[in-house]
């Protein structure tokens, strides 16, 4: 494998940081080619870093220089990213990089900007020898990888960087989906905190635990970034096949977060990553065992997942969706009580029921926050 982690121009960047960055990017590349073995090359560049990975990468020195040039162009041009399944006309690829890729025998290429928050940091390039490899589904998943790598670069490769920045980066993927509005995600977080604060004594919950619950709750449906939008936004009843695709979002989301945990080097005990995994994986389990993906029952379902499930269903009922109008608080509470002890934890339904004024205040506060 050709791996060049040199040309990091920041004099404050030490050897340990360079090694950490290279090791983590190599890990990401290995995970990508395990899933997409047709890939032959990955190149990553910012104005201060140029790296090339791949057993079949073209001349590394030339490729590295071309990637650096392309990264600078991406940052300064405001150009949107595009992909080409056949190497004919590729707006995101410089002429020099195109020639290198062509000489290397790449017939499918993909170039994406590396974006962290609102900042464009550089450029990532993927090459494959076969044509028509970068389907819309593959491009979507490479977008996810590019977000992870961008956040890694934004943290200068330091694995102890605050997890909030990584969460914020992935959360942008949810916000890009019409089916998961920023308002819904914020309200679910605030409802979850309300439930946790009202059962903190019973379950001996620390303030740190509650803070992480609020931070992670909006990521409960992150796996939906892998589900076609036309299914998520379908106003009619889903077919059995479509519903199976939707159900897969729990495990797809867990795989994505597992990948981020591994790449960023987070430790469960320090960052509550077990909580994050549990929320994403188990928030559709039901108390009576009728949920998915594993049909867990009662206390088998982690506490954090039971809390987020109640918060998520509450907001879904109170909010207009493509398949329903917004329900009144009264109708919503009747429905939640009908689910108590079967789909939802009855303790949490009771907490929501006796805090209806606070629920209304949360909705108003969330609306003001997002409008400002």
Secondary structure, 3 states (H helix, E strand, C coil): CCCCCCCCCCCCCCHHHHHHHHHHHHHHHHHHHHHCCCEEEEEEEECCEEEEECCCCCCHHHHHHHHHHHHHHHHHHCCCCEEECCCCCCCCCCHHHHHHHHHCCCCEEEEEEEEECCEEEEEEEEEECCCCCCCHHHHHHHHHHHHHHHHHHHCCCCCCCCHHHHHHHHHHHHHCCCCCCHHHHHHHHHHHHHHHHHCHHHHCCCHHHHHHHHHHHCCCCHHHHHCCHHHHCCCCCCCHHHHHHHHCHHHHHHHHHHHHHHHHCCCHHHHCHHHHHHHHHHCCCCCCCCCCCCCCCHHHCCHHHHHHHHHHHHHHHHCCECCECCCCHHHHHHHHHHHECCCECHHHHHHHHCCHHHHHHHHHHHHHHHHC
